[in-house]
């Protein structure tokens, strides 16, 4: 349980003096430990590091030049820069924020929350005007830093009842439920969900859970869940073969991404399977390729650009306005029915 004085630090920047008090060392020792750790004894260095971690302290690298004011930088952290989902969101955010005089610092953690913590630590040290992270799955250290940040914090691409500060996105579980309900209503008996790296992508895992939960509601057989080793086209073909090996009478498959679904379509053609007559396929993302496949891909469309626009506009309302309201916004998703399911 956190100590009372630690709880009082939430919502504002932790000062170096407070780190010194909690560590039981002098302010000069804390300064040396942060700037030149080799000049401090191992015992005192351990005390300082323990205190900085517990308090969520991040050194402010530009406080001197800006006299304590926030910078025009906004830190934005996403799992991937190559994923088109996040690229569309970042593009929309950048256009709005740059026009207002802000510049985004962008970091990617490759679905590694320990790496996310290191990026948050680095970004927080630049005294940003705001911090934006993706999803709700963070280390305790990241949560402590975001809670103590003296700037607006937005968790995007996810919606939950208890955000750290503000949240703008949608429910991945409900997105999975939408796919499960569609397959159930179409009368399919044997179905599967293929998710990319489910152990490290909580959003895809939430969609898998929602899909399984909703499809099985009417007493149908629990869907087969298969984990793909990646998100590219080739992995989709491999996953299709795995599904058919484990459950040969599968009639419909939902994928955690459009590229996996497209790879499965290519593999189905090689196997002589007709889509959707022999097997129905649903993607997720509604990437540009989805409308151009043969047949066009049925998919779920998340609000890529809407998230970027909503986050940027919310930040502009919040920055510099202490009385501005926090937000917990669910933008929902859309089922785009084409010809594969």
DAFEN-V896638 format. One record per backbone hydrogen bond with DSSP energy under -1.0 kcal/mol. NH is the residue of the N-H (numbers start at 1). CO is the residue of the C=O. E is the energy in kcal/mol with one decimal. If there is no record, write none. Layout:
NH | CO | E
NH | CO | E
This chain:
7 | 3 | -2.2
8 | 4 | -1.6
9 | 6 | -1.3
10 | 7 | -1.2
11 | 147 | -1.6
12 | 9 | -1.6
19 | 15 | -1.4
20 | 16 | -2.2
21 | 17 | -2.0
22 | 18 | -2.3
23 | 19 | -2.5
24 | 20 | -1.5
25 | 20 | -1.9
30 | 26 | -1.9
31 | 27 | -2.4
32 | 28 | -2.4
33 | 29 | -2.7
34 | 30 | -1.9
35 | 31 | -2.2
36 | 32 | -3.3
39 | 36 | -2.5
40 | 37 | -1.6
45 | 41 | -2.6
46 | 42 | -2.2
47 | 43 | -1.7
48 | 44 | -2.3
49 | 45 | -2.5
50 | 46 | -2.3
51 | 47 | -2.0
52 | 48 | -2.7
53 | 49 | -2.1
54 | 50 | -2.1
55 | 51 | -2.4
56 | 52 | -1.0
57 | 52 | -2.1
61 | 125 | -3.4
66 | 62 | -1.7
68 | 63 | -1.4
69 | 66 | -2.0
71 | 127 | -2.7
74 | 103 | -2.3
75 | 130 | -2.0
76 | 105 | -3.3
77 | 132 | -2.6
78 | 107 | -2.6
87 | 83 | -1.8
88 | 84 | -1.9
89 | 85 | -1.1
90 | 86 | -2.7
91 | 87 | -2.4
92 | 88 | -1.9
93 | 89 | -2.3
94 | 90 | -2.8
95 | 91 | -1.9
96 | 92 | -1.6
97 | 93 | -2.8
98 | 94 | -2.6
99 | 95 | -1.1
101 | 98 | -1.5
102 | 97 | -2.6
103 | 72 | -2.4
105 | 74 | -2.5
107 | 76 | -2.5
109 | 78 | -1.5
110 | 79 | -1.6
112 | 109 | -1.2
116 | 112 | -1.9
117 | 113 | -1.8
118 | 114 | -1.5
119 | 115 | -2.0
120 | 116 | -2.8
121 | 117 | -2.3
122 | 118 | -2.1
123 | 119 | -3.0
124 | 120 | -2.9
125 | 121 | -1.2
126 | 123 | -1.6
127 | 124 | -1.6
129 | 73 | -3.1
131 | 152 | -2.3
132 | 75 | -3.1
133 | 154 | -2.6
135 | 156 | -3.3
143 | 139 | -2.3
144 | 140 | -2.3
145 | 141 | -2.2
146 | 142 | -2.8
147 | 143 | -2.4
148 | 144 | -1.8
154 | 131 | -2.3
155 | 166 | -2.5
156 | 133 | -2.9
157 | 168 | -1.7
166 | 153 | -2.1
167 | 327 | -2.7
168 | 155 | -1.9
169 | 329 | -2.5
175 | 171 | -1.6
176 | 172 | -2.1
177 | 173 | -2.2
178 | 174 | -2.1
179 | 175 | -1.5
180 | 176 | -2.5
181 | 177 | -2.8
182 | 178 | -1.8
183 | 179 | -2.1
184 | 180 | -2.2
185 | 181 | -2.8
186 | 182 | -1.4
187 | 184 | -1.3
188 | 183 | -1.7
192 | 252 | -1.8
193 | 224 | -2.8
194 | 254 | -2.8
195 | 226 | -2.4
197 | 228 | -3.0
200 | 197 | -1.7
201 | 197 | -1.1
205 | 201 | -2.2
206 | 202 | -2.0
207 | 203 | -1.8
208 | 204 | -2.2
209 | 205 | -2.3
210 | 206 | -2.5
211 | 207 | -2.5
212 | 208 | -2.4
213 | 209 | -2.6
214 | 210 | -2.3
215 | 211 | -2.4
216 | 212 | -1.9
219 | 216 | -1.8
224 | 191 | -2.0
226 | 193 | -2.8
228 | 195 | -2.7
236 | 232 | -1.1
237 | 233 | -1.3
238 | 234 | -1.8
239 | 235 | -2.4
240 | 236 | -2.0
241 | 237 | -1.8
242 | 238 | -2.0
243 | 239 | -2.5
244 | 240 | -2.3
245 | 241 | -2.0
246 | 242 | -2.1
247 | 243 | -2.8
250 | 247 | -1.9
251 | 190 | -3.4
253 | 280 | -2.4
254 | 192 | -2.4
255 | 282 | -2.5
256 | 194 | -2.0
258 | 284 | -1.7
261 | 257 | -1.8
262 | 258 | -2.7
263 | 259 | -2.2
264 | 260 | -2.0
265 | 261 | -2.0
266 | 262 | -2.2
267 | 263 | -2.1
268 | 264 | -2.6
269 | 265 | -2.0
270 | 266 | -1.7
271 | 267 | -1.9
273 | 268 | -2.9
278 | 274 | -2.2
279 | 274 | -1.7
280 | 251 | -2.8
281 | 340 | -2.3
282 | 253 | -2.3
283 | 298 | -2.7
285 | 300 | -3.6
290 | 287 | -1.6
292 | 289 | -1.4
297 | 290 | -2.9
299 | 336 | -2.2
301 | 334 | -3.6
304 | 302 | -2.0
307 | 303 | -2.5
308 | 304 | -1.5
309 | 305 | -2.6
310 | 306 | -2.8
311 | 307 | -2.8
312 | 308 | -2.2
313 | 309 | -2.5
314 | 310 | -2.1
315 | 311 | -2.4
316 | 312 | -2.1
317 | 313 | -1.5
318 | 314 | -1.7
319 | 315 | -3.2
321 | 318 | -2.5
324 | 321 | -1.8
329 | 167 | -2.8
331 | 169 | -3.8
334 | 301 | -1.9
336 | 299 | -3.3
339 | 296 | -1.9
